Amino acid sequence: MANGIDISQIKDKAEKYFSKGQFSSSLDAYLSIKTQAGKDPRIYLRLGDIYRKLNKSQEAVEEYKNAAEVFVKQGFIVKAIAVFKMIIDIDPSKTDVQKRLADLYAKQGLGQKPEPIPAKIEGPKPEAPPAERKKKIPRTPLFSDLNADELSEVIDKINVANFSNGDFVFKEGDKGESIYIIAAGTVEVICRDKDGKEIVVDKLGEGDFFGEFGFFSHGIRMASIRAAGNVDILELSKDRMNAIAEMHRPRVSEVLFDFYKERVADRLLALSPLFGQLTAKDRKVVLSKVIPEAYEAGDIIIKEGEIGDAMYLIKDGSVEVSSYDSKKGKVVVAALKEGEFFGEIGLATMKPRTATVTAITKTELVLFSRIMIKEIIERYPAAKKVLEGFVKSRVTDIAKLKSGTVLT
């Protein structure tokens, strides 16, 4: 309630008018509480919707601009971009709004400092009592680390899609190379059990991302995404983002790599038997120190007989693992693809590599140094046991060598 006015009551009344098509009455109701729109930009947003219904395009654009600016100031860049796309849909000449949003967000971003990452792995710590836990708003470098010009390019390349209840954004098994951000509404993440029955494994809401693995690789969708009600979604394709990265090299490439580490690599580490022992904070320490490497098809990444000083995560592309046999010559042991690791055993044991790894296609890798692995096994006894288990099993398999198990 503000100045004796029950804002929520007026909004409910205005929405009833709107749902019945009584747009003039709905407009009068929303105008009576427009002074509150600085705190609740959805009022500006609805005013824009009403003016569109009344075929007053310029008035609609002004209200949408107001809504977008408040969303940016409040930190809701995804919503602001979606509103901007609505403005362009009405009047394609309004590109000044795009620059204005980018400038506003860049200025806001200068004041955002991420939580400092410790220099060393700290090891597991007791969980804080419930009273001490604080909810933190996740920070994504995909937007917040871009400057105004770079963000303006991203806004220009993003598509906005609207889905109704029950519509699929994509289905399990589809091939896709786009990343999606929910601007409004909720979606369900759906998988199928062994009997083919649908299971809702998660729900995602405003500001959530999905589709990262397809965006950074060429993978097949591992789940279906279905709208739970009306949903507005921003879509950014890999091709379009790569075009931006080419235009703003090497800055945007670095931002994309940070985004990959935060959204994809951290999840891969959490699922890895070796890195899964680490706390979330220690995984961030590890990822803060990794570096990217790129190889062309046919390049040798590691060579049989060499002492290993690094292990690798495949970010994009695929590699072939082979070994030399005195009788058979080159024997292909395995092929590895995006999301898989190699080189950890030779790195940890200081023994010569027992296989050669060659890039099959143009391949991007994430390199982990010996120092990182040493810190991990020193701090995490469970991780050390996992690594020892790998060594024992692979030493046994080396007698067969051609069994398909990789020892690098």
KEKE-3310 file (N, C-alpha, C; in steps of 0.2 Angstrom, whole numbers, plus 5000, padded with zeros to 4 digits):
npx = (5004:5003:5003:4990:4984:4980:4990:4991:4978:4972:4980:4975:4962:4964:4970:4959:4950:4959:4959:4946:4946:4943:4951:4953:4948:4957:4968:4966:4966:4979:4987:4984:4992:5005:5015:5022:5029:5043:5047:5041:5043:5034:5022:5025:5027:5015:5007:5013:5008:4995:4993:4998:4987:4978:4981:4991:5005:5017:5016:5016:5029:5036:5032:5037:5051:5053:5051:5061:5072:5071:5071:5085:5092:5088:5095:5090:5094:5091:5077:5076:5082:5072:5061:5067:5067:5054:5051:5058:5051:5040:5044:5057:5067:5071:5084:5092:5088:5094:5108:5107:5102:5113:5124:5119:5119:5132:5138:5132:5138:5151:5151:5150:5157:5164:5164:5179:5192:5200:5218:5223:5218:5207:5202:5189:5176:5167:5149:5140:5129:5111:5106:5117:5118:5118:5108:5114:5114:5116:5130:5133:5146:5143:5135:5138:5151:5154:5158:5150:5148:5150:5140:5129:5131:5128:5114:5109:5110:5102:5088:5070:5058:5042:5032:5018:5008:5014:5020:5035:5052:5063:5067:5072:5086:5086:5097:5107:5113:5112:5110:5099:5089:5078:5066:5054:5042:5040:5049:5049:5060:5063:5065:5066:5062:5068:5057:5051:5043:5038:5047:5048:5061:5066:5063:5064:5066:5063:5078:5086:5097:5098:5103:5117:5127:5125:5127:5141:5147:5144:5133:5120:5104:5100:5089:5072:5064:5050:5037:5029:5016:5014:5028:5043:5057:5074:5085:5101:5112:5126:5133:5130:5136:5149:5152:5151:5162:5173:5173:5176:5189:5203:5194:5179:5180:5187:5178:5168:5175:5176:5163:5160:5167:5161:5147:5148:5160:5162:5151:5155:5166:5161:5154:5164:5174:5186:5187:5175:5176:5179:5175:5162:5168:5182:5182:5180:5192:5201:5197:5199:5212:5215:5219:5215:5218:5221:5219:5223:5215:5223:5234:5246:5243:5247:5261:5266:5276:5282:5285:5271:5264:5253:5235:5219:5203:5191:5184:5178:5176:5185:5196:5208:5214:5229:5240:5257:5261:5272:5271:5259:5259:5252:5239:5222:5215:5205:5191:5188:5177:5168:5168:5175:5189:5207:5223:5226:5231:5245:5249:5248:5255:5268:5274:5279:5269:5258:5251:5247:5239:5229:5222:5206:5197:5196:5200:5196:5203:5204:5217:5224:5236:5250:5252:5240:5233:5241:5239:5225:5225:5232:5225:5213:5209:5200:5200:5213:5212:5203:5211:5222:5215:5211:5224:5228:5218:5221:5234:5233:5225:5234:5241:5233:5231:5224:5211:5203:5202:5208:5224:5233)
npy = (4994:5011:5028:5027:5019:5004:4995:4982:4978:4987:4983:4970:4972:4980:4970:4961:4969:4969:4956:4954:4961:4975:4987:5001:5004:4996:5003:5015:5011:5006:5018:5025:5020:5022:5029:5020:5012:5013:5005:4993:4987:4980:4986:4997:4988:4982:4993:4996:4985:4987:4999:4994:4986:4995:5000:5011:5014:5022:5026:5014:5010:5020:5016:5003:5006:5013:5002:4993:5000:5001:4988:4985:4993:4987:4975:4965:4960:4951:4951:4964:4964:4956:4964:4975:4968:4968:4981:4984:4976:4983:4995:4996:5005:5010:5008:5015:5012:5000:5003:5012:5003:4994:5003:5007:4995:4991:5001:4998:4985:4988:4990:4978:4966:4950:4936:4934:4922:4910:4908:4895:4878:4874:4863:4852:4859:4861:4861:4876:4882:4883:4896:4904:4904:4912:4917:4919:4929:4921:4925:4928:4927:4928:4939:4950:4952:4958:4973:4989:4990:4977:4970:4976:4971:4957:4959:4963:4951:4941:4931:4932:4921:4915:4904:4893:4885:4869:4868:4863:4868:4862:4844:4829:4821:4829:4839:4853:4869:4881:4892:4895:4908:4911:4923:4926:4917:4899:4883:4865:4852:4838:4820:4803:4788:4770:4764:4772:4782:4799:4810:4823:4831:4843:4861:4876:4894:4912:4920:4909:4898:4887:4873:4874:4864:4860:4872:4874:4863:4849:4842:4830:4834:4830:4830:4835:4851:4859:4871:4877:4884:4901:4907:4917:4917:4919:4917:4912:4908:4897:4900:4914:4919:4916:4924:4937:4935:4935:4947:4955:4951:4948:4948:4944:4930:4927:4930:4920:4909:4909:4909:4896:4889:4892:4887:4875:4867:4866:4858:4846:4843:4841:4829:4821:4806:4809:4824:4826:4825:4837:4852:4865:4877:4874:4868:4879:4886:4877:4878:4892:4892:4885:4883:4887:4877:4874:4863:4858:4846:4831:4835:4830:4828:4822:4812:4795:4787:4799:4810:4814:4830:4836:4836:4834:4841:4839:4851:4855:4846:4830:4816:4804:4789:4780:4766:4760:4744:4731:4721:4723:4736:4752:4754:4757:4763:4770:4782:4798:4811:4827:4834:4823:4817:4816:4809:4810:4800:4797:4810:4811:4800:4801:4793:4787:4791:4780:4780:4788:4803:4810:4823:4822:4830:4848:4854:4859:4861:4860:4863:4855:4858:4849:4854:4857:4845:4839:4846:4843:4829:4830:4837:4830:4815:4805:4808:4804:4791:4787:4790:4781:4769:4770:4769:4756:4748:4751:4748:4734:4732:4736:4725:4719:4729:4732:4733:4743:4752:4768:4773:4786)
npz = (5000:4996:5000:5005:4995:4988:4980:4974:4974:4965:4953:4952:4948:4937:4929:4927:4919:4908:4904:4900:4889:4890:4887:4889:4901:4909:4906:4912:4925:4927:4924:4936:4945:4941:4946:4954:4946:4945:4955:4952:4937:4929:4928:4919:4909:4907:4903:4891:4884:4884:4877:4864:4861:4860:4848:4849:4845:4847:4860:4866:4864:4871:4884:4885:4884:4896:4905:4901:4905:4919:4922:4919:4928:4939:4938:4930:4916:4906:4905:4901:4889:4882:4882:4874:4862:4859:4857:4845:4837:4836:4831:4821:4819:4831:4837:4845:4858:4861:4862:4873:4883:4884:4888:4900:4907:4907:4914:4927:4928:4931:4944:4950:4959:4958:4969:4978:4972:4981:4983:4984:4985:4997:5004:5011:5021:5036:5035:5034:5048:5046:5049:5045:5032:5016:5003:4987:4972:4957:4947:4930:4918:4905:4901:4911:4911:4899:4889:4884:4870:4866:4873:4866:4854:4856:4861:4849:4841:4847:4848:4851:4858:4860:4870:4872:4885:4887:4875:4867:4869:4864:4860:4868:4861:4850:4839:4843:4844:4852:4865:4879:4887:4900:4900:4905:4914:4916:4914:4911:4914:4906:4906:4900:4907:4908:4903:4895:4900:4904:4914:4925:4929:4933:4936:4928:4930:4928:4922:4922:4913:4899:4889:4887:4885:4872:4865:4867:4862:4850:4853:4856:4862:4879:4886:4886:4884:4891:4890:4904:4906:4899:4891:4889:4880:4877:4864:4859:4846:4843:4831:4829:4841:4839:4829:4835:4844:4835:4830:4841:4846:4858:4868:4869:4867:4878:4888:4884:4887:4901:4904:4899:4909:4920:4918:4912:4913:4927:4930:4924:4931:4944:4942:4939:4944:4950:4952:4958:4972:4977:4985:4980:4980:4980:4967:4959:4962:4955:4942:4940:4937:4925:4908:4891:4876:4859:4845:4828:4816:4816:4823:4836:4852:4865:4867:4866:4878:4882:4897:4907:4910:4911:4911:4902:4898:4886:4877:4865:4850:4845:4850:4846:4853:4854:4853:4851:4845:4844:4835:4829:4825:4824:4835:4838:4852:4858:4856:4860:4866:4867:4883:4890:4899:4898:4901:4915:4922:4919:4922:4936:4941:4936:4927:4911:4896:4890:4879:4863:4860:4848:4838:4831:4825:4822:4838:4854:4870:4888:4899:4913:4926:4933:4946:4951:4952:4961:4972:4974:4977:4989:4998:4998:5003:4999:4985:4981:4984:4974:4962:4964:4962:4949:4943:4947:4941:4928:4926:4927:4916:4906:4902:4893:4884:4872:4876:4876:4886:4892:4895:4899)
capx = (5000:5007:4999:4983:4982:4981:4993:4989:4971:4971:4983:4970:4956:4966:4971:4952:4948:4963:4957:4940:4947:4941:4958:4953:4947:4963:4973:4965:4968:4987:4989:4983:4998:5011:5021:5025:5032:5050:5049:5038:5043:5029:5017:5026:5026:5008:5005:5015:5004:4988:4994:4998:4980:4974:4985:4995:5012:5022:5015:5018:5036:5039:5032:5042:5058:5053:5051:5068:5077:5070:5074:5092:5094:5087:5099:5087:5096:5087:5070:5077:5083:5066:5057:5070:5065:5047:5051:5061:5046:5035:5048:5064:5071:5073:5091:5095:5087:5099:5114:5105:5102:5120:5127:5116:5121:5139:5139:5130:5142:5157:5151:5149:5163:5163:5167:5186:5193:5206:5223:5224:5213:5207:5199:5182:5175:5160:5144:5138:5122:5106:5106:5122:5118:5115:5106:5117:5112:5122:5133:5135:5150:5140:5132:5140:5158:5154:5157:5143:5148:5150:5133:5125:5131:5124:5107:5106:5110:5098:5081:5065:5053:5036:5029:5012:5009:5014:5025:5042:5057:5067:5065:5077:5088:5087:5103:5106:5119:5109:5109:5092:5088:5071:5065:5048:5039:5044:5049:5050:5066:5059:5068:5062:5065:5069:5051:5049:5039:5041:5049:5050:5067:5068:5059:5068:5062:5066:5085:5089:5100:5099:5106:5124:5131:5124:5130:5148:5149:5139:5130:5113:5100:5099:5083:5067:5062:5043:5034:5024:5012:5017:5035:5047:5064:5080:5089:5108:5115:5133:5136:5130:5140:5156:5153:5153:5169:5177:5173:5179:5194:5201:5190:5173:5183:5189:5172:5165:5178:5174:5156:5160:5170:5156:5141:5149:5166:5161:5147:5159:5171:5157:5152:5170:5176:5192:5186:5169:5177:5180:5169:5161:5173:5188:5182:5181:5200:5204:5195:5202:5219:5215:5220:5213:5222:5217:5223:5220:5214:5229:5239:5247:5242:5252:5265:5267:5283:5284:5282:5265:5264:5246:5229:5215:5196:5189:5179:5175:5180:5186:5203:5209:5219:5232:5246:5261:5262:5278:5268:5253:5260:5248:5232:5218:5212:5198:5190:5185:5173:5167:5166:5179:5195:5212:5230:5226:5235:5252:5251:5248:5260:5275:5276:5279:5263:5257:5247:5247:5232:5229:5215:5203:5194:5198:5199:5198:5205:5205:5223:5225:5243:5252:5252:5233:5232:5245:5235:5219:5226:5235:5219:5207:5211:5196:5202:5219:5210:5200:5216:5225:5210:5212:5231:5228:5214:5224:5240:5230:5223:5239:5243:5229:5232:5219:5205:5198:5203:5213:5229:5238)
capy = (5000:5017:5034:5025:5016:4997:4994:4975:4978:4990:4979:4964:4975:4981:4963:4958:4973:4967:4949:4955:4966:4982:4990:5008:5004:4994:5008:5020:5008:5006:5025:5028:5018:5022:5032:5015:5008:5013:4999:4987:4989:4976:4991:5000:4983:4981:4999:4995:4980:4990:5004:4990:4983:5001:5003:5017:5011:5026:5026:5008:5010:5024:5013:4998:5009:5014:4996:4990:5004:4999:4981:4985:4996:4982:4970:4960:4961:4946:4954:4970:4962:4954:4970:4978:4965:4970:4988:4983:4973:4988:5001:4994:5011:5012:5005:5019:5009:4995:5006:5014:4997:4991:5008:5006:4988:4991:5005:4994:4980:4990:4990:4971:4962:4943:4934:4933:4915:4908:4906:4888:4873:4874:4857:4852:4862:4859:4865:4882:4881:4886:4903:4908:4903:4917:4916:4923:4929:4919:4930:4925:4931:4929:4946:4955:4954:4962:4980:4991:4988:4969:4968:4978:4966:4951:4960:4963:4944:4937:4930:4931:4916:4914:4897:4892:4880:4862:4868:4860:4872:4856:4838:4824:4818:4834:4842:4860:4873:4887:4893:4899:4911:4912:4930:4926:4910:4893:4877:4859:4848:4831:4815:4797:4782:4765:4761:4777:4786:4805:4811:4830:4831:4850:4866:4882:4900:4918:4921:4902:4896:4880:4872:4875:4859:4860:4878:4873:4857:4848:4837:4829:4836:4824:4831:4839:4857:4860:4876:4876:4891:4906:4908:4921:4914:4922:4911:4914:4903:4897:4904:4921:4921:4916:4930:4942:4934:4936:4955:4958:4947:4941:4949:4940:4923:4925:4930:4914:4903:4910:4906:4889:4886:4892:4884:4868:4863:4865:4853:4840:4842:4839:4823:4817:4803:4812:4830:4826:4825:4844:4857:4869:4883:4872:4867:4886:4887:4873:4881:4898:4891:4881:4887:4884:4875:4872:4859:4856:4839:4827:4837:4826:4832:4819:4806:4789:4787:4806:4810:4818:4836:4840:4832:4838:4840:4840:4857:4854:4841:4823:4814:4797:4787:4774:4764:4756:4737:4729:4716:4725:4743:4757:4751:4762:4760:4773:4789:4802:4817:4833:4832:4818:4819:4811:4812:4811:4795:4799:4816:4809:4795:4803:4788:4789:4790:4773:4780:4794:4806:4814:4827:4819:4836:4854:4852:4864:4858:4864:4860:4855:4857:4844:4857:4857:4838:4837:4850:4840:4823:4831:4839:4826:4808:4801:4809:4801:4784:4786:4790:4775:4764:4771:4767:4749:4745:4752:4744:4727:4732:4737:4718:4717:4735:4733:4732:4749:4757:4772:4775:4791)
capz = (5000:4995:5000:5006:4989:4988:4973:4972:4973:4958:4948:4951:4945:4930:4925:4925:4913:4902:4902:4896:4883:4892:4888:4891:4909:4911:4905:4917:4932:4928:4925:4942:4950:4937:4950:4957:4941:4946:4959:4949:4930:4926:4927:4913:4904:4905:4900:4884:4881:4883:4871:4858:4860:4857:4842:4850:4845:4850:4867:4869:4864:4877:4891:4885:4885:4903:4908:4900:4909:4926:4923:4919:4934:4945:4936:4926:4909:4902:4904:4897:4882:4879:4881:4869:4856:4858:4854:4839:4833:4834:4827:4819:4819:4838:4839:4851:4864:4862:4865:4880:4888:4885:4892:4907:4910:4907:4920:4933:4929:4934:4952:4952:4960:4960:4976:4976:4972:4985:4978:4984:4987:5004:5006:5013:5027:5039:5032:5039:5050:5041:5050:5042:5024:5013:4996:4982:4966:4953:4942:4924:4914:4898:4901:4916:4909:4892:4889:4881:4863:4865:4875:4861:4848:4859:4861:4842:4838:4851:4846:4857:4856:4864:4870:4876:4890:4884:4869:4868:4866:4860:4863:4869:4855:4845:4839:4844:4846:4854:4872:4880:4894:4902:4901:4909:4914:4919:4909:4914:4911:4905:4903:4900:4911:4904:4900:4890:4903:4905:4921:4926:4933:4936:4934:4928:4930:4925:4922:4921:4907:4898:4882:4887:4882:4864:4863:4867:4858:4844:4856:4856:4868:4883:4889:4883:4888:4889:4893:4909:4905:4894:4892:4884:4880:4873:4860:4856:4843:4843:4825:4830:4846:4837:4824:4839:4846:4829:4829:4847:4849:4861:4874:4870:4867:4885:4891:4883:4891:4908:4904:4899:4915:4926:4917:4909:4915:4934:4931:4922:4937:4949:4940:4938:4950:4953:4954:4962:4979:4979:4987:4975:4981:4977:4960:4956:4962:4950:4936:4939:4935:4919:4902:4885:4871:4852:4840:4822:4815:4814:4828:4841:4859:4869:4863:4870:4880:4886:4904:4907:4914:4911:4909:4898:4897:4879:4877:4859:4845:4847:4849:4845:4858:4851:4856:4846:4846:4840:4830:4825:4823:4828:4837:4841:4859:4860:4853:4865:4863:4871:4890:4892:4901:4897:4903:4922:4926:4918:4926:4943:4942:4933:4922:4904:4893:4887:4873:4860:4858:4842:4837:4825:4821:4826:4845:4859:4876:4894:4902:4920:4927:4938:4953:4953:4954:4967:4978:4975:4981:4996:5002:4998:5003:4995:4978:4981:4983:4967:4957:4965:4960:4942:4942:4948:4936:4921:4926:4925:4909:4901:4899:4887:4880:4867:4878:4875:4892:4890:4900:4896)
cpx = (5004:5002:4992:4980:4984:4983:4990:4982:4969:4974:4978:4964:4958:4967:4964:4950:4952:4961:4951:4940:4944:4948:4958:4952:4953:4968:4972:4967:4976:4990:4989:4988:5004:5017:5025:5029:5040:5052:5046:5038:5037:5023:5018:5025:5019:5005:5007:5010:4997:4988:4994:4991:4976:4977:4988:5002:5017:5022:5017:5026:5039:5038:5036:5049:5058:5054:5058:5073:5077:5073:5082:5095:5093:5091:5096:5088:5092:5080:5071:5078:5076:5062:5060:5067:5058:5047:5053:5055:5041:5038:5055:5069:5074:5079:5094:5094:5092:5105:5113:5105:5109:5124:5125:5119:5128:5141:5138:5135:5149:5157:5150:5155:5162:5167:5174:5187:5200:5211:5225:5218:5213:5205:5192:5182:5168:5155:5141:5131:5117:5106:5111:5122:5115:5113:5110:5114:5117:5124:5136:5140:5148:5138:5136:5148:5159:5154:5151:5143:5147:5143:5128:5125:5127:5116:5104:5106:5105:5091:5076:5060:5048:5033:5023:5013:5009:5018:5032:5047:5062:5065:5072:5079:5089:5094:5102:5112:5117:5109:5103:5092:5081:5070:5059:5045:5043:5044:5051:5056:5063:5064:5064:5066:5065:5063:5048:5044:5042:5042:5051:5055:5069:5063:5064:5064:5066:5074:5089:5091:5099:5101:5114:5129:5131:5127:5138:5151:5144:5135:5122:5109:5098:5093:5078:5065:5055:5040:5029:5020:5015:5024:5039:5054:5068:5084:5095:5111:5123:5136:5136:5135:5147:5157:5155:5160:5174:5178:5176:5184:5199:5196:5184:5175:5184:5183:5168:5168:5177:5167:5156:5162:5164:5149:5142:5154:5165:5156:5150:5163:5167:5155:5158:5172:5182:5190:5179:5170:5177:5174:5168:5166:5180:5188:5183:5189:5203:5203:5197:5209:5220:5216:5217:5218:5218:5222:5219:5219:5221:5235:5240:5247:5247:5255:5267:5275:5285:5281:5277:5266:5258:5241:5224:5207:5195:5183:5175:5179:5180:5193:5203:5215:5222:5238:5250:5262:5267:5276:5263:5254:5255:5241:5228:5214:5205:5197:5186:5182:5172:5165:5170:5186:5200:5218:5231:5231:5243:5254:5252:5254:5267:5278:5275:5272:5263:5253:5248:5240:5233:5222:5212:5200:5198:5196:5201:5198:5205:5211:5223:5232:5244:5251:5245:5231:5235:5241:5229:5220:5229:5229:5213:5209:5207:5198:5208:5217:5207:5206:5220:5221:5211:5219:5231:5224:5218:5230:5238:5228:5228:5242:5240:5230:5227:5212:5200:5199:5209:5218:5234:5242)
cpy = (5006:5023:5032:5021:5008:4995:4987:4974:4981:4986:4973:4967:4977:4975:4960:4962:4970:4961:4949:4959:4973:4986:4997:5008:5001:4999:5013:5018:5008:5013:5028:5026:5018:5025:5026:5010:5008:5007:4993:4989:4985:4981:4995:4995:4982:4987:4999:4990:4983:4995:5000:4988:4989:5004:5010:5015:5015:5026:5020:5007:5014:5020:5007:5000:5010:5007:4993:4994:5002:4992:4981:4988:4991:4976:4964:4961:4957:4949:4960:4969:4960:4959:4974:4975:4967:4977:4988:4980:4978:4993:4999:4999:5013:5008:5009:5016:5004:4997:5009:5009:4995:4996:5007:5000:4988:4995:5001:4989:4982:4990:4983:4968:4955:4941:4932:4925:4914:4906:4898:4884:4873:4867:4857:4855:4860:4864:4870:4880:4885:4894:4907:4908:4909:4916:4921:4923:4927:4924:4926:4929:4932:4936:4951:4956:4957:4969:4982:4989:4981:4967:4970:4974:4960:4953:4960:4956:4939:4937:4929:4926:4915:4907:4897:4886:4873:4862:4866:4865:4867:4850:4834:4821:4823:4837:4849:4863:4880:4887:4897:4902:4913:4919:4930:4919:4905:4887:4871:4855:4841:4826:4809:4792:4776:4762:4767:4782:4793:4807:4819:4830:4838:4855:4872:4888:4906:4919:4915:4901:4889:4879:4873:4870:4859:4866:4877:4867:4856:4842:4836:4831:4830:4825:4835:4845:4859:4866:4874:4883:4895:4907:4912:4919:4918:4917:4915:4908:4903:4901:4911:4924:4921:4922:4936:4941:4936:4944:4958:4953:4951:4942:4944:4933:4922:4925:4923:4908:4903:4907:4899:4886:4886:4888:4876:4864:4862:4859:4846:4838:4839:4831:4818:4813:4806:4819:4831:4826:4832:4847:4861:4875:4880:4870:4874:4888:4884:4877:4888:4898:4887:4886:4883:4882:4873:4868:4858:4849:4836:4829:4831:4830:4829:4813:4801:4789:4794:4806:4816:4824:4840:4834:4837:4836:4843:4845:4856:4850:4834:4821:4806:4795:4780:4772:4760:4749:4734:4724:4719:4733:4747:4753:4756:4759:4763:4779:4792:4809:4822:4830:4827:4820:4814:4814:4812:4806:4796:4805:4815:4805:4796:4798:4790:4787:4784:4774:4787:4796:4811:4817:4824:4825:4842:4853:4857:4860:4862:4860:4861:4854:4851:4847:4856:4850:4836:4840:4846:4833:4824:4833:4835:4818:4804:4802:4805:4793:4782:4786:4783:4769:4764:4768:4759:4745:4745:4749:4736:4727:4733:4730:4717:4723:4737:4733:4737:4754:4761:4774:4780:4795)
cpz = (5000:4995:5001:5000:4989:4981:4970:4970:4966:4952:4947:4947:4938:4926:4923:4919:4907:4899:4898:4890:4884:4893:4890:4898:4912:4911:4911:4924:4933:4928:4932:4947:4946:4941:4953:4952:4942:4951:4956:4941:4926:4925:4920:4907:4902:4902:4892:4881:4879:4877:4865:4856:4857:4851:4843:4850:4848:4857:4870:4869:4870:4884:4891:4887:4893:4907:4907:4904:4916:4927:4923:4925:4940:4943:4932:4918:4904:4900:4900:4890:4878:4878:4875:4862:4854:4855:4847:4834:4831:4830:4826:4820:4826:4841:4844:4857:4866:4865:4872:4885:4889:4889:4899:4911:4912:4913:4927:4934:4932:4941:4954:4953:4962:4966:4974:4977:4976:4980:4978:4986:4994:5008:5009:5020:5030:5036:5037:5041:5046:5042:5047:5035:5021:5005:4992:4975:4961:4948:4936:4920:4907:4897:4905:4914:4902:4893:4885:4874:4862:4867:4869:4855:4850:4858:4853:4839:4842:4848:4852:4854:4861:4864:4874:4880:4886:4878:4871:4865:4862:4864:4864:4862:4849:4845:4839:4846:4848:4862:4873:4887:4895:4904:4906:4909:4917:4914:4913:4910:4911:4902:4903:4904:4906:4900:4895:4893:4905:4912:4921:4931:4936:4933:4934:4927:4927:4927:4922:4914:4906:4891:4882:4884:4874:4862:4863:4863:4852:4847:4855:4862:4872:4887:4885:4888:4886:4893:4898:4910:4900:4896:4887:4885:4875:4870:4857:4853:4843:4837:4826:4836:4844:4832:4829:4842:4841:4829:4835:4850:4852:4866:4874:4870:4875:4889:4890:4886:4898:4909:4904:4905:4920:4924:4915:4913:4923:4935:4929:4928:4942:4948:4939:4945:4954:4956:4959:4969:4981:4981:4981:4975:4978:4970:4956:4957:4956:4943:4934:4936:4928:4913:4896:4880:4865:4848:4834:4821:4813:4819:4834:4848:4864:4866:4868:4871:4883:4893:4904:4912:4914:4909:4906:4898:4889:4879:4870:4854:4848:4846:4848:4850:4855:4854:4851:4849:4842:4835:4826:4822:4827:4829:4841:4847:4860:4856:4859:4862:4868:4878:4893:4894:4899:4900:4911:4925:4925:4922:4933:4945:4940:4929:4915:4901:4890:4881:4870:4859:4853:4840:4831:4821:4825:4833:4850:4866:4882:4898:4909:4922:4933:4945:4955:4955:4960:4973:4979:4979:4988:5000:5003:4997:4999:4987:4977:4980:4976:4962:4958:4962:4952:4940:4942:4942:4929:4920:4924:4918:4904:4898:4893:4882:4875:4869:4878:4881:4891:4896:4897:4901)
residu = (MET:ALA:ASN:GLY:ILE:ASP:ILE:SER:GLN:ILE:LYS:ASP:LYS:ALA:GLU:LYS:TYR:PHE:SER:LYS:GLY:GLN:PHE:SER:SER:SER:LEU:ASP:ALA:TYR:LEU:SER:ILE:LYS:THR:GLN:ALA:GLY:LYS:ASP:PRO:ARG:ILE:TYR:LEU:ARG:LEU:GLY:ASP:ILE:TYR:ARG:LYS:LEU:ASN:LYS:SER:GLN:GLU:ALA:VAL:GLU:GLU:TYR:LYS:ASN:ALA:ALA:GLU:VAL:PHE:VAL:LYS:GLN:GLY:PHE:ILE:VAL:LYS:ALA:ILE:ALA:VAL:PHE:LYS:MET:ILE:ILE:ASP:ILE:ASP:PRO:SER:LYS:THR:ASP:VAL:GLN:LYS:ARG:LEU:ALA:ASP:LEU:TYR:ALA:LYS:GLN:GLY:LEU:GLY:GLN:LYS:PRO:GLU:PRO:ILE:PRO:ALA:LYS:ILE:GLU:GLY:PRO:LYS:PRO:GLU:ALA:PRO:PRO:ALA:GLU:ARG:LYS:LYS:LYS:ILE:PRO:ARG:THR:PRO:LEU:PHE:SER:ASP:LEU:ASN:ALA:ASP:GLU:LEU:SER:GLU:VAL:ILE:ASP:LYS:ILE:ASN:VAL:ALA:ASN:PHE:SER:ASN:GLY:ASP:PHE:VAL:PHE:LYS:GLU:GLY:ASP:LYS:GLY:GLU:SER:ILE:TYR:ILE:ILE:ALA:ALA:GLY:THR:VAL:GLU:VAL:ILE:CYS:ARG:ASP:LYS:ASP:GLY:LYS:GLU:ILE:VAL:VAL:ASP:LYS:LEU:GLY:GLU:GLY:ASP:PHE:PHE:GLY:GLU:PHE:GLY:PHE:PHE:SER:HIS:GLY:ILE:ARG:MET:ALA:SER:ILE:ARG:ALA:ALA:GLY:ASN:VAL:ASP:ILE:LEU:GLU:LEU:SER:LYS:ASP:ARG:MET:ASN:ALA:ILE:ALA:GLU:MET:HIS:ARG:PRO:ARG:VAL:SER:GLU:VAL:LEU:PHE:ASP:PHE:TYR:LYS:GLU:ARG:VAL:ALA:ASP:ARG:LEU:LEU:ALA:LEU:SER:PRO:LEU:PHE:GLY:GLN:LEU:THR:ALA:LYS:ASP:ARG:LYS:VAL:VAL:LEU:SER:LYS:VAL:ILE:PRO:GLU:ALA:TYR:GLU:ALA:GLY:ASP:ILE:ILE:ILE:LYS:GLU:GLY:GLU:ILE:GLY:ASP:ALA:MET:TYR:LEU:ILE:LYS:ASP:GLY:SER:VAL:GLU:VAL:SER:SER:TYR:ASP:SER:LYS:LYS:GLY:LYS:VAL:VAL:VAL:ALA:ALA:LEU:LYS:GLU:GLY:GLU:PHE:PHE:GLY:GLU:ILE:GLY:LEU:ALA:THR:MET:LYS:PRO:ARG:THR:ALA:THR:VAL:THR:ALA:ILE:THR:LYS:THR:GLU:LEU:VAL:LEU:PHE:SER:ARG:ILE:MET:ILE:LYS:GLU:ILE:ILE:GLU:ARG:TYR:PRO:ALA:ALA:LYS:LYS:VAL:LEU:GLU:GLY:PHE:VAL:LYS:SER:ARG:VAL:THR:ASP:ILE:ALA:LYS:LEU:LYS:SER:GLY:THR:VAL:LEU:THR)
# end
